[in-house]
Amino acid sequence: MVKWISFVITKKDIRPQFSSDIQYENWIAGQLRAKRIMKVRKGLYVLVDATGEPMATKFEIASKITDDAFLCYHSALEFYGVVNQVFNTMMMGSNLRFNSFTFLNVDYIRKQPNNDYGIVYIKQAGVRVTTLERTVIDCINNIDSCGGIDELLDALVHIRILDEKELLGALYAYNCIFLYQKAGYILQHYQEKFDLSDAFFAECKRHLAKQVKYFLKDEYGKVEYNSEWRLMAPKNLISRIEGGY
């Protein structure tokens, strides 16, 4: 009898239990005919229940697409349960290339990782995902992949705890002046909530350059200069934060 360790099946996981590729492929074909499994994409299958529904979550499926795949950006926020909107897109970081595909109306999209800091495996869920701190920094770095600035601010409302050492670790891994600017500017408005020290913001400022940057492009129209962080930021962004975002 074939044994598997998760509801998501890859050739790498169970091929050693067969004497040949042909035997493995025949078993897969038989399971498909019997409707015990469903094909996600080539080489990737998911067990189904008596109703024909997948027994694995979209998060588990995403984590098995490649050997190094991990949830990131909005998909990671969704996994942690800190967003209101559920997207039909799953974003996975992976150094191993694969073509984007759709399975059961969910689009699975690869993102090239910027670094390998803060990626964890959560055994109980069978999921690889960026830590909450790394996810926040990722989303500040690439707000579009977060679903927009409102999604980011909404997530920051729902997040209860952030570890400033982990936030700095993610910033160090990026080593990007503009990201220090944006992270300091945004997180300063949540300093009390997350108990972030003055030293955290001093460290962010230590990496700043003289060049002035635009926090967002044209999303909010009128902007104003923030001299502390050397940023041109939307005039109404802070009022949105203070108003409950």
C-alpha positions as CSV (number, residue, x, y, z in Angstrom):
1,M,0.0,0.0,0.0
2,V,1.3,3.4,-1.0
3,K,1.9,5.8,2.0
4,W,2.0,9.6,1.8
5,I,2.8,12.2,4.4
6,S,0.5,14.9,3.2
7,F,-2.7,15.5,1.2
8,V,-0.5,16.9,-1.6
9,I,1.4,14.3,-3.7
10,T,4.6,14.9,-5.6
11,K,6.6,12.4,-7.5
12,K,9.6,13.1,-5.3
13,D,7.5,12.2,-2.2
14,I,6.3,8.7,-3.3
15,R,8.3,7.6,-6.3
16,P,10.7,5.7,-3.9
17,Q,7.9,3.4,-3.0
18,F,7.7,2.0,-6.6
19,S,10.2,-0.2,-8.5
20,S,10.0,1.9,-11.7
21,D,8.6,5.1,-13.2
22,I,6.1,3.0,-15.2
23,Q,4.8,1.5,-12.0
24,Y,4.5,4.9,-10.4
25,E,2.7,6.4,-13.5
26,N,0.3,3.5,-13.6
27,W,-0.6,4.0,-10.0
28,I,-1.2,7.7,-10.6
29,A,-3.4,6.9,-13.6
30,G,-5.4,4.4,-11.5
31,Q,-5.9,6.9,-8.7
32,L,-7.1,9.5,-11.2
33,R,-9.5,7.1,-12.8
34,A,-10.9,6.2,-9.4
35,K,-11.2,9.9,-8.5
36,R,-9.1,9.5,-5.4
37,I,-6.7,12.2,-6.4
38,M,-7.0,15.3,-8.6
39,K,-4.3,16.7,-10.9
40,V,-3.1,20.2,-9.9
41,R,-0.4,20.4,-12.6
42,K,2.2,18.0,-14.1
43,G,3.8,16.1,-11.2
44,L,1.5,17.6,-8.6
45,Y,-1.7,15.9,-7.3
46,V,-4.0,16.4,-4.3
47,L,-6.1,13.9,-2.5
48,V,-9.9,14.4,-2.6
49,D,-12.6,13.5,-0.2
50,A,-15.8,11.6,-0.8
51,T,-17.4,14.7,-2.3
52,G,-14.6,15.2,-4.7
53,E,-13.2,18.2,-3.0
54,P,-9.4,18.6,-2.4
55,M,-8.3,17.6,1.1
56,A,-5.5,20.2,1.0
57,T,-5.7,23.9,1.4
58,K,-4.5,26.3,-1.3
59,F,-1.7,27.2,1.1
60,E,-0.5,23.6,1.3
61,I,-0.7,23.2,-2.5
62,A,1.3,26.4,-3.1
63,S,4.0,25.2,-0.7
64,K,4.5,21.9,-2.7
65,I,4.8,23.4,-6.2
66,T,8.6,23.4,-6.0
67,D,11.1,22.1,-3.4
68,D,11.7,25.7,-2.1
69,A,8.3,27.3,-2.6
70,F,6.9,29.5,0.2
71,L,4.0,31.8,0.7
72,C,4.7,35.5,0.5
73,Y,3.2,39.0,0.2
74,H,-0.6,39.1,0.4
75,S,-0.8,35.3,0.4
76,A,1.3,35.2,3.6
77,L,-0.9,37.8,5.2
78,E,-4.0,35.8,4.2
79,F,-2.4,32.7,5.7
80,Y,-1.9,34.5,9.0
81,G,-5.5,35.7,9.0
82,V,-4.7,39.4,9.1
83,V,-6.5,40.6,6.0
84,N,-10.2,41.1,5.3
85,Q,-10.0,40.4,1.5
86,V,-9.4,36.9,0.2
87,F,-7.7,36.9,-3.2
88,N,-8.0,34.2,-5.9
89,T,-4.2,34.6,-6.4
90,M,-1.5,32.7,-4.5
91,M,2.0,34.2,-4.5
92,M,4.9,31.9,-3.9
93,G,8.6,32.8,-3.6
94,S,10.8,30.2,-5.4
95,N,14.2,30.2,-7.0
96,L,13.0,27.3,-9.1
97,R,11.2,28.6,-12.1
98,F,7.7,27.4,-13.0
99,N,5.0,28.8,-15.3
100,S,2.0,30.3,-13.6
101,F,-1.1,28.2,-13.6
102,T,-4.7,28.1,-12.4
103,F,-6.3,25.4,-10.3
104,L,-9.9,25.5,-9.2
105,N,-10.1,29.2,-10.0
106,V,-7.0,30.1,-8.0
107,D,-4.0,31.5,-9.9
108,Y,-0.6,30.3,-8.6
109,I,2.1,32.9,-9.4
110,R,5.8,32.7,-8.8
111,K,7.7,35.6,-7.3
112,Q,11.5,35.7,-7.5
113,P,12.8,35.9,-3.9
114,N,14.8,39.0,-2.9
115,N,16.6,37.0,-0.1
116,D,16.1,33.9,2.0
117,Y,15.6,35.6,5.4
118,G,12.7,34.7,7.6
119,I,11.2,31.7,5.8
120,V,9.7,29.1,8.1
121,Y,8.0,25.8,7.8
122,I,4.8,25.4,9.9
123,K,4.5,21.7,10.3
124,Q,1.0,21.6,11.6
125,A,-0.3,23.4,8.5
126,G,2.2,21.8,6.1
127,V,3.1,25.3,4.8
128,R,6.3,27.2,4.1
129,V,5.8,30.9,4.6
130,T,7.6,34.1,5.4
131,T,7.5,35.2,9.0
132,L,5.0,37.9,9.8
133,E,7.9,40.4,10.2
134,R,9.4,39.5,6.9
135,T,6.0,39.6,5.3
136,V,5.4,43.2,6.5
137,I,8.8,44.3,5.2
138,D,8.1,42.5,1.9
139,C,4.8,44.3,1.5
140,I,6.2,47.7,2.3
141,N,8.9,47.1,-0.3
142,N,6.4,46.0,-2.9
143,I,3.0,47.4,-2.0
144,D,1.4,46.3,-5.3
145,S,2.1,42.6,-4.4
146,C,0.4,43.3,-1.1
147,G,-2.8,44.4,-2.8
148,G,-2.3,48.1,-2.4
149,I,-1.6,50.5,0.5
150,D,-5.1,50.0,2.0
151,E,-4.5,46.3,2.3
152,L,-1.2,46.9,4.0
153,L,-2.6,49.4,6.5
154,D,-5.6,47.1,7.2
155,A,-3.2,44.2,7.9
156,L,-1.2,46.4,10.3
157,V,-4.4,47.0,12.2
158,H,-5.1,43.3,12.5
159,I,-1.5,42.2,13.4
160,R,-1.1,42.1,17.2
161,I,2.7,41.6,17.7
162,L,5.8,42.3,15.7
163,D,9.4,41.6,16.8
164,E,11.6,44.6,16.0
165,K,14.7,42.4,15.8
166,E,13.0,40.3,13.1
167,L,11.9,43.5,11.3
168,L,15.5,44.7,11.3
169,G,16.7,41.3,10.2
170,A,14.4,41.5,7.2
171,L,15.6,45.1,6.4
172,Y,19.3,44.1,6.7
173,A,18.6,41.2,4.3
174,Y,17.2,43.7,1.7
175,N,19.9,46.3,2.4
176,C,17.9,49.0,0.5
177,I,18.0,52.6,1.5
178,F,14.5,53.4,0.1
179,L,13.0,50.5,2.1
180,Y,14.5,51.8,5.3
181,Q,12.8,55.1,4.5
182,K,9.4,53.6,3.8
183,A,9.5,51.1,6.7
184,G,10.5,53.8,9.2
185,Y,7.8,56.2,7.9
186,I,5.0,53.7,8.1
187,L,5.9,51.9,11.2
188,Q,6.6,55.0,13.2
189,H,2.8,55.5,13.3
190,Y,2.5,52.1,14.9
191,Q,5.4,52.5,17.4
192,E,3.2,52.3,20.5
193,K,1.1,49.5,19.2
194,F,4.0,47.2,18.4
195,D,6.2,48.6,21.2
196,L,9.0,49.5,18.8
197,S,11.9,51.2,20.4
198,D,13.4,54.6,19.5
199,A,16.6,52.6,18.7
200,F,14.7,50.8,15.9
201,F,13.9,54.0,14.1
202,A,17.3,55.4,14.8
203,E,18.7,52.4,13.0
204,C,16.4,52.9,10.1
205,K,17.5,56.6,9.9
206,R,21.2,55.6,10.0
207,H,20.8,54.0,6.6
208,L,19.1,57.0,4.9
209,A,20.6,59.0,2.1
210,K,20.1,62.6,1.1
211,Q,18.0,61.7,-1.9
212,V,14.2,62.4,-1.6
213,K,11.9,59.6,-2.8
214,Y,8.2,59.3,-3.5
215,F,6.5,56.9,-1.1
216,L,3.8,56.1,-3.7
217,K,3.5,57.2,-7.3
218,D,0.1,58.6,-8.2
219,E,-2.3,56.6,-6.0
220,Y,-3.3,59.4,-3.7
221,G,-2.6,62.5,-5.8
222,K,-1.4,65.4,-3.7
223,V,1.7,64.8,-1.7
224,E,3.7,66.6,1.0
225,Y,7.3,66.4,2.1
226,N,8.2,64.5,5.2
227,S,11.6,65.9,6.3
228,E,12.2,63.3,9.0
229,W,12.2,60.4,6.4
230,R,13.0,62.4,3.3
231,L,9.9,61.2,1.6
232,M,7.2,62.8,-0.6
233,A,4.1,61.1,0.8
234,P,0.4,61.4,0.1
235,K,-1.2,64.1,2.2
236,N,-4.1,62.0,3.4
237,L,-2.1,58.8,4.1
238,I,-1.4,59.6,7.7
239,S,-5.1,60.6,8.3
240,R,-6.0,57.2,7.0
241,I,-3.7,55.5,9.5
242,E,-4.8,57.7,12.4
243,G,-8.5,57.1,11.3
244,G,-8.2,53.4,12.0
245,Y,-6.1,51.8,9.2
